Amino acid sequence: MPDMLVKLYELPESTEVFKELENKGYRIIRAMAPNKIKVLDFVRKNFSDYWVSECDVAFSNNPISCIIAVDSNKEIVGFACYETTCKAFFGPIGVKESHRGLNLGKALLLAALQGLKEMGYAYAIIGGAEDAIGFYEKTVNATVIPGSAPGIYKNMLYP
Ligand SMILES: CC(C)(COP(=O)(O)OP(=O)(O)OC[C@H]1O[C@@H](n2cnc3c(N)ncnc32)[C@H](O)[C@@H]1OP(=O)(O)O)[C@@H](O)C(=O)NCCC(=O)NCCS
């Protein structure tokens, strides 16, 4: 799972993506401290403890570096974090399986990358792109960083 590089100075236009999702009843918003347990439960239930740990770190940043997608019932359907395991790093990101293919992932990614851009970075690094390399290539023209696997993740404690 290599890392990938994104040019934050060439981020694609995102207004239309957000508008279309809003018309379908979805909102892409920054996570709030009072919702921390709810967000971490969502990540634990749908993904992994590793991602719960990274997401928890995002709640220690100010502003909180976790973006969530919620439906019209205020149910969480996706999340994305940045500036957690390393500075300028994007990830993790996950959309509930039943809600994939609706552009929620793209919107979460663009909102999080905008957050990194506003912190002053020129480039973002997508940490451990796993099976989603095609997603990052397609949505934000990310490129694989040669020789970056396992990279910073070599000390992770796998089960
Ligand atoms: C990767 C993930 C976040 C994408 O979320 P999503 O909401 O389904 O994606 P979107 O609907 O926003 O997709 C945007 C575009 O990327 C494409 N795409 C989505 N996932 C893709 C993938 N794994 N490989 C290639 N292209 C992909 C879509 O087809 C779509 O293209 P289109 O605009 O031509 O239709 C989601 O599949 C997921 O949660 N996967 C499991 C967790 C994971 O792997 N996270 C990434 C780890 S680094």
The ligand as an SDF file (V2000), in Angstrom:
LIG
                    3D

 48 50  0  0  0  0  0  0  0  0999 V2000
  -12.6490    4.4840   -1.4340 C   0  0  0  0  0  0  0  0  0  0  0  0
  -14.0240    5.0170   -1.0010 C   0  0  0  0  0  0  0  0  0  0  0  0
  -13.8240    6.0200    0.1450 C   0  0  0  0  0  0  0  0  0  0  0  0
  -14.6880    5.7340   -2.1900 C   0  0  0  0  0  0  0  0  0  0  0  0
  -15.9090    6.2940   -1.7490 O   0  0  0  0  0  0  0  0  0  0  0  0
  -17.1930    6.4100   -2.7000 P   0  0  0  0  0  0  0  0  0  0  0  0
  -18.1400    7.3310   -2.0480 O   0  0  0  0  0  0  0  0  0  0  0  0
  -17.6840    5.0510   -3.0370 O   0  0  0  0  0  0  0  0  0  0  0  0
  -16.5460    7.0390   -4.0200 O   0  0  0  0  0  0  0  0  0  0  0  0
  -17.1990    8.1450   -4.9810 P   0  0  0  0  0  0  0  0  0  0  0  0
  -18.6300    7.7810   -5.2450 O   0  0  0  0  0  0  0  0  0  0  0  0
  -16.9680    9.4930   -4.4220 O   0  0  0  0  0  0  0  0  0  0  0  0
  -16.3180    7.9260   -6.2910 O   0  0  0  0  0  0  0  0  0  0  0  0
  -15.7960    8.9860   -7.0480 C   0  0  0  0  0  0  0  0  0  0  0  0
  -15.2070    8.3990   -8.3100 C   0  0  0  0  0  0  0  0  0  0  0  0
  -14.1360    7.4870   -7.9930 O   0  0  0  0  0  0  0  0  0  0  0  0
  -14.3950    6.1780   -8.5360 C   0  0  0  0  0  0  0  0  0  0  0  0
  -13.9480    5.1860   -7.5480 N   0  0  0  0  0  0  0  0  0  0  0  0
  -14.4540    4.9740   -6.3010 C   0  0  0  0  0  0  0  0  0  0  0  0
  -13.7520    3.9970   -5.6690 N   0  0  0  0  0  0  0  0  0  0  0  0
  -12.8010    3.5820   -6.5520 C   0  0  0  0  0  0  0  0  0  0  0  0
  -11.7540    2.6200   -6.4780 C   0  0  0  0  0  0  0  0  0  0  0  0
  -11.5520    1.8700   -5.3730 N   0  0  0  0  0  0  0  0  0  0  0  0
  -10.9420    2.4770   -7.5560 N   0  0  0  0  0  0  0  0  0  0  0  0
  -11.1260    3.2330   -8.6740 C   0  0  0  0  0  0  0  0  0  0  0  0
  -12.0970    4.1960   -8.7940 N   0  0  0  0  0  0  0  0  0  0  0  0
  -12.9260    4.3510   -7.7490 C   0  0  0  0  0  0  0  0  0  0  0  0
  -15.9040    6.1320   -8.7260 C   0  0  0  0  0  0  0  0  0  0  0  0
  -16.2380    5.2160   -9.7250 O   0  0  0  0  0  0  0  0  0  0  0  0
  -16.2150    7.5660   -9.1180 C   0  0  0  0  0  0  0  0  0  0  0  0
  -15.9140    7.7560  -10.4840 O   0  0  0  0  0  0  0  0  0  0  0  0
  -16.9500    8.5140  -11.4700 P   0  0  0  0  0  0  0  0  0  0  0  0
  -16.9450    9.9280  -11.0200 O   0  0  0  0  0  0  0  0  0  0  0  0
  -16.3650    8.3230  -12.8160 O   0  0  0  0  0  0  0  0  0  0  0  0
  -18.2570    7.8560  -11.2600 O   0  0  0  0  0  0  0  0  0  0  0  0
  -14.9720    3.8610   -0.5450 C   0  0  0  0  0  0  0  0  0  0  0  0
  -15.0230    2.8980   -1.5740 O   0  0  0  0  0  0  0  0  0  0  0  0
  -14.5570    3.1600    0.7390 C   0  0  0  0  0  0  0  0  0  0  0  0
  -14.9580    3.5640    1.8330 O   0  0  0  0  0  0  0  0  0  0  0  0
  -13.7600    2.0700    0.6310 N   0  0  0  0  0  0  0  0  0  0  0  0
  -13.3350    1.3050    1.8040 C   0  0  0  0  0  0  0  0  0  0  0  0
  -12.3300    2.0490    2.6080 C   0  0  0  0  0  0  0  0  0  0  0  0
  -11.0900    2.4100    1.7810 C   0  0  0  0  0  0  0  0  0  0  0  0
  -10.5930    1.6050    1.0000 O   0  0  0  0  0  0  0  0  0  0  0  0
  -10.5950    3.6380    2.0040 N   0  0  0  0  0  0  0  0  0  0  0  0
   -9.3940    4.1100    1.3280 C   0  0  0  0  0  0  0  0  0  0  0  0
   -8.1820    3.6190    2.0140 C   0  0  0  0  0  0  0  0  0  0  0  0
   -6.7710    4.5460    1.5660 S   0  0  0  0  0  0  0  0  0  0  0  0
  1  2  1  0
  2  3  1  0
  2  4  1  0
  2 36  1  0
  4  5  1  0
  5  6  1  0
  6  7  2  0
  6  8  1  0
  6  9  1  0
  9 10  1  0
 10 11  2  0
 10 12  1  0
 10 13  1  0
 13 14  1  0
 14 15  1  0
 15 16  1  0
 15 30  1  0
 16 17  1  0
 17 18  1  0
 17 28  1  0
 18 19  1  0
 18 27  1  0
 19 20  2  0
 20 21  1  0
 21 22  1  0
 21 27  2  0
 22 23  1  0
 22 24  2  0
 24 25  1  0
 25 26  2  0
 26 27  1  0
 28 29  1  0
 28 30  1  0
 30 31  1  0
 31 32  1  0
 32 33  2  0
 32 34  1  0
 32 35  1  0
 36 37  1  0
 36 38  1  0
 38 39  2  0
 38 40  1  0
 40 41  1  0
 41 42  1  0
 42 43  1  0
 43 44  2  0
 43 45  1  0
 45 46  1  0
 46 47  1  0
 47 48  1  0
M  END
$$$$
